Amino acid sequence: MRSIDHLVMPFETLPAARQWFESLGFVVAPDAVHPFGTGNACVFFADGRYLEPLSVVEEAAYAAAKDEGHLFVERDAALRDLAERPAISGLGFRSQDALADREQLLEEEAGEEGLVDFERALRLPDGGTTQLSFRLAFAAIHSADAPSFFYCEARHQVKPDRSALTRHPNGATGIAGVTLSAPDPQHFRDYLSAVADSPADERGDGSLAIPLEAGRLDVFAGGTSPLAIASLTLTVADLAFAEDFWQSRNIAHSKDGDGVAIACPNGRGVIRFIEDRT
């Protein structure tokens, strides 16, 4: 059974991403740059998970990586080229051994051969820097407009103290789950079960529930894409407080079952907020 590590959200620019997340009451980490031309401005949570707003920051490096068949860049570029871009383009699972995860996926005919190894600098609170090292393995995708599922192994020994970055004014505490849409959820049942390393339970309406470690994937019928991430669910310490916070800032939001939904500005998708009951 997998655990969510982070979700990727493509934006045109990092300043646009930062402005939107900060307006919702999130603390946003300093910008970071990848060696393959993308950059991020992450939103970290107390549960150890995070959101990764992602932009192209170095066009030449990005184009070169794409030409070389870099899987992360290829998939990002394919989704950026869509007329109707998804707000949430990728779901990364935590990995202790990306090589082993790749082999398991390949055995289940749900994986890609390619890996991505990279390092990036981390700015420390004292003004210094250290290097972070990662290895990514990838699940296969069914179409160019499908979300990217991958496995992120942190290979560095340093454990950054991000506690100050997890104290959000809106009270956000973590990521509870992800909702996918597909015209026929059953078509993706075996694939998603392999990706999540967890059995898919069918509900009476034909939707699927796939348990994760401290979370869940839900798959509902709908949408025009073969498979898409429709929304992600975040927890907040006090939902009424968060609603008042957004109301005071004129942030458009709406009731959504037991939570509140806010439409993403970067494409098709929604962030849901529910009260943390843990």
C-alpha positions as CSV (number, residue, x, y, z in Angstrom):
1,M,0.0,0.0,0.0
2,R,1.5,3.3,-1.1
3,S,1.7,6.7,0.6
4,I,1.2,10.0,-1.1
5,D,4.4,12.0,-1.2
6,H,3.3,15.0,-3.3
7,L,1.1,16.3,-6.1
8,V,2.3,18.3,-9.1
9,M,0.4,21.4,-10.2
10,P,1.6,23.1,-13.5
11,F,1.6,26.9,-13.5
12,E,2.8,29.4,-16.1
13,T,5.0,31.1,-13.6
14,L,6.1,30.6,-10.0
15,P,5.2,34.1,-9.0
16,A,1.6,33.4,-10.1
17,A,1.5,30.2,-8.1
18,R,3.0,31.9,-5.1
19,Q,0.5,34.7,-5.2
20,W,-2.5,32.3,-5.4
21,F,-1.4,30.0,-2.7
22,E,-0.5,32.8,-0.4
23,S,-3.9,34.5,-1.0
24,L,-5.5,31.3,0.3
25,G,-3.4,31.4,3.5
26,F,-0.6,29.0,2.7
27,V,3.1,29.5,3.5
28,V,5.1,28.9,0.3
29,A,8.7,27.7,0.3
30,P,11.5,29.6,-1.5
31,D,11.7,28.9,-5.2
32,A,13.9,25.9,-6.2
33,V,15.3,25.0,-9.6
34,H,15.7,21.5,-11.2
35,P,18.6,20.8,-13.5
36,F,16.2,19.9,-16.3
37,G,14.6,23.4,-16.5
38,T,11.6,23.3,-14.2
39,G,11.3,25.1,-10.9
40,N,9.0,24.8,-8.0
41,A,7.6,26.8,-5.0
42,C,6.3,24.1,-2.7
43,V,3.6,24.0,0.0
44,F,4.7,21.7,2.8
45,F,2.4,20.1,5.4
46,A,2.8,18.8,8.9
47,D,2.0,15.3,7.7
48,G,5.2,15.2,5.6
49,R,3.4,15.6,2.3
50,Y,3.4,18.6,0.0
51,L,2.1,20.3,-3.2
52,E,4.5,21.1,-5.9
53,P,3.5,24.1,-8.1
54,L,5.8,23.7,-11.1
55,S,6.8,26.1,-13.9
56,V,9.3,26.1,-16.7
57,V,12.1,28.4,-15.5
58,E,14.9,27.6,-17.9
59,E,13.6,27.1,-21.4
60,A,16.9,25.8,-23.0
61,A,17.5,23.2,-20.3
62,Y,13.8,22.1,-20.5
63,A,13.9,21.8,-24.3
64,A,17.1,19.8,-24.1
65,A,15.7,17.4,-21.5
66,K,12.6,16.9,-23.6
67,D,14.7,16.1,-26.7
68,E,16.7,13.6,-24.6
69,G,13.5,11.7,-23.6
70,H,13.5,12.8,-20.0
71,L,10.3,11.2,-18.7
72,F,9.4,13.9,-16.1
73,V,9.8,16.7,-18.7
74,E,8.2,14.8,-21.5
75,R,5.0,14.2,-19.5
76,D,5.0,17.8,-18.1
77,A,5.4,19.2,-21.7
78,A,2.6,17.0,-23.1
79,L,0.1,18.3,-20.5
80,R,1.2,21.9,-20.9
81,D,0.4,21.6,-24.6
82,L,-3.2,20.6,-24.0
83,A,-5.9,23.1,-24.9
84,E,-7.6,22.3,-21.5
85,R,-4.8,21.8,-19.0
86,P,-5.3,19.8,-15.9
87,A,-4.7,21.8,-12.6
88,I,-3.1,18.7,-11.1
89,S,-0.9,16.8,-13.5
90,G,0.9,14.3,-11.4
91,L,0.9,12.2,-8.2
92,G,4.1,11.2,-6.6
93,F,4.2,8.3,-4.1
94,R,6.9,7.9,-1.4
95,S,9.5,5.4,-2.3
96,Q,12.2,3.7,-0.2
97,D,13.7,2.1,-3.3
98,A,12.7,3.4,-6.7
99,L,14.6,0.6,-8.5
100,A,12.5,-2.0,-6.7
101,D,9.3,-0.1,-7.4
102,R,10.1,0.0,-11.1
103,E,10.7,-3.7,-11.1
104,Q,7.4,-4.4,-9.3
105,L,5.5,-2.2,-11.8
106,L,7.2,-3.8,-14.8
107,E,6.3,-7.3,-13.5
108,E,2.6,-6.1,-13.3
109,E,2.9,-4.5,-16.8
110,A,2.2,-1.1,-15.3
111,G,5.7,0.5,-15.4
112,E,8.2,2.3,-17.5
113,E,11.8,1.4,-17.9
114,G,13.1,4.9,-17.6
115,L,14.4,6.5,-14.4
116,V,15.2,10.1,-13.4
117,D,18.1,10.8,-11.1
118,F,18.8,14.4,-10.1
119,E,20.1,16.8,-7.4
120,R,19.0,20.3,-6.5
121,A,20.2,22.9,-4.1
122,L,18.2,23.6,-0.9
123,R,18.5,27.0,0.7
124,L,19.0,26.7,4.5
125,P,17.5,29.1,7.1
126,D,21.0,30.3,8.0
127,G,21.6,31.4,4.3
128,G,23.7,28.4,3.3
129,T,22.8,25.6,0.9
130,T,22.9,21.8,0.8
131,Q,22.2,19.3,-2.0
132,L,19.1,17.2,-2.1
133,S,19.2,14.0,-4.2
134,F,16.2,12.1,-5.7
135,R,15.4,9.1,-7.9
136,L,12.1,8.8,-9.7
137,A,10.5,5.7,-11.2
138,F,7.4,5.9,-13.3
139,A,4.1,4.1,-13.9
140,A,3.1,3.7,-17.5
141,I,0.5,6.1,-18.8
142,H,-2.4,5.3,-21.1
143,S,-2.5,8.6,-23.1
144,A,-0.6,11.9,-23.4
145,D,-3.3,13.7,-21.4
146,A,-3.3,11.2,-18.5
147,P,-1.8,12.2,-15.1
148,S,1.7,11.0,-14.3
149,F,2.1,8.6,-11.5
150,F,5.6,8.2,-10.2
151,Y,7.6,7.1,-7.2
152,C,10.0,9.5,-5.4
153,E,13.0,8.2,-3.5
154,A,14.8,10.8,-1.4
155,R,18.5,9.6,-1.5
156,H,20.1,12.4,0.6
157,Q,20.9,12.0,4.2
158,V,20.1,15.5,5.3
159,K,16.6,16.0,6.8
160,P,15.6,19.6,6.3
161,D,13.7,21.3,9.1
162,R,10.6,22.6,7.3
163,S,8.5,23.1,10.5
164,A,8.2,26.8,9.9
165,L,6.9,26.2,6.4
166,T,4.0,23.9,7.7
167,R,2.4,26.6,9.9
168,H,-0.2,27.9,7.5
169,P,-2.5,30.8,8.4
170,N,-5.5,28.9,7.0
171,G,-4.8,26.0,9.4
172,A,-4.0,23.4,6.7
173,T,-2.4,20.3,8.1
174,G,-2.1,17.7,5.3
175,I,-3.2,15.8,2.2
176,A,-6.1,13.3,2.8
177,G,-6.7,11.9,-0.6
178,V,-7.0,12.3,-4.4
179,T,-10.1,12.0,-6.6
180,L,-9.8,10.8,-10.2
181,S,-12.4,10.8,-13.0
182,A,-12.7,8.4,-15.9
183,P,-15.6,7.6,-18.3
184,D,-15.3,4.0,-17.2
185,P,-13.5,3.6,-13.8
186,Q,-13.5,-0.2,-14.2
187,H,-11.2,0.1,-17.2
188,F,-8.5,1.4,-14.9
189,R,-9.2,-0.8,-11.9
190,D,-6.2,-3.2,-12.3
191,Y,-3.8,-0.4,-13.4
192,L,-4.6,1.8,-10.5
193,S,-4.5,-1.1,-8.1
194,A,-1.0,-1.9,-9.3
195,V,0.1,1.8,-9.2
196,A,-1.2,2.2,-5.6
197,D,-0.1,-1.4,-4.6
198,S,-3.6,-1.7,-3.0
199,P,-6.8,-3.5,-3.9
200,A,-9.6,-1.4,-5.5
201,D,-13.0,-1.7,-3.8
202,E,-16.0,-1.2,-6.1
203,R,-18.9,0.8,-4.8
204,G,-22.5,0.2,-5.8
205,D,-22.4,3.1,-8.2
206,G,-19.5,1.7,-10.1
207,S,-16.9,4.1,-8.6
208,L,-13.7,2.8,-7.0
209,A,-12.1,3.3,-3.6
210,I,-8.4,2.5,-3.3
211,P,-7.0,2.7,0.2
212,L,-3.6,4.3,0.7
213,E,-1.4,4.6,3.7
214,A,-3.2,7.5,5.6
215,G,-5.3,8.4,2.6
216,R,-7.3,7.2,-0.3
217,L,-7.8,7.3,-4.1
218,D,-11.3,7.6,-5.3
219,V,-12.3,7.1,-8.9
220,F,-15.6,8.3,-10.2
221,A,-17.3,8.1,-13.6
222,G,-17.2,11.3,-15.5
223,G,-15.0,13.7,-17.5
224,T,-13.9,13.6,-21.1
225,S,-10.3,12.5,-20.6
226,P,-9.6,8.8,-20.4
227,L,-8.2,9.4,-16.9
228,A,-7.7,12.7,-15.0
229,I,-7.1,14.0,-11.4
230,A,-10.3,15.9,-10.7
231,S,-9.4,17.1,-7.2
232,L,-7.2,16.7,-4.2
233,T,-8.4,16.9,-0.6
234,L,-6.6,18.8,2.1
235,T,-7.2,18.8,5.8
236,V,-7.5,21.9,8.0
237,A,-7.5,22.2,11.7
238,D,-10.8,24.1,11.8
239,L,-13.0,24.3,8.7
240,A,-15.2,27.1,10.0
241,F,-12.1,29.2,10.7
242,A,-10.7,28.5,7.2
243,E,-14.0,29.6,5.6
244,D,-14.0,32.8,7.6
245,F,-10.4,33.4,6.5
246,W,-11.3,33.0,2.8
247,Q,-14.4,35.1,3.2
248,S,-12.4,37.9,4.7
249,R,-10.1,37.8,1.6
250,N,-13.0,37.5,-0.9
251,I,-11.8,34.1,-2.0
252,A,-14.5,32.3,-4.0
253,H,-15.4,29.0,-2.3
254,S,-18.4,26.7,-2.1
255,K,-19.8,23.9,0.0
256,D,-18.9,20.4,-1.2
257,G,-20.3,17.6,0.9
258,D,-18.6,17.6,4.2
259,G,-16.0,20.2,3.0
260,V,-15.4,23.3,1.0
261,A,-14.1,23.5,-2.6
262,I,-12.0,26.1,-4.3
263,A,-11.4,26.0,-8.0
264,C,-7.8,26.0,-9.2
265,P,-6.7,28.9,-11.4
266,N,-4.1,27.0,-13.4
267,G,-6.5,24.5,-15.2
268,R,-9.3,22.1,-14.7
269,G,-9.4,20.9,-11.1
270,V,-10.5,21.6,-7.5
271,I,-8.9,21.6,-4.1
272,R,-11.3,20.3,-1.4
273,F,-10.8,21.1,2.3
274,I,-12.2,19.0,5.1
275,E,-11.7,19.2,8.8
276,D,-8.9,17.2,10.3
277,R,-10.4,14.5,12.5
278,T,-7.2,12.8,13.6
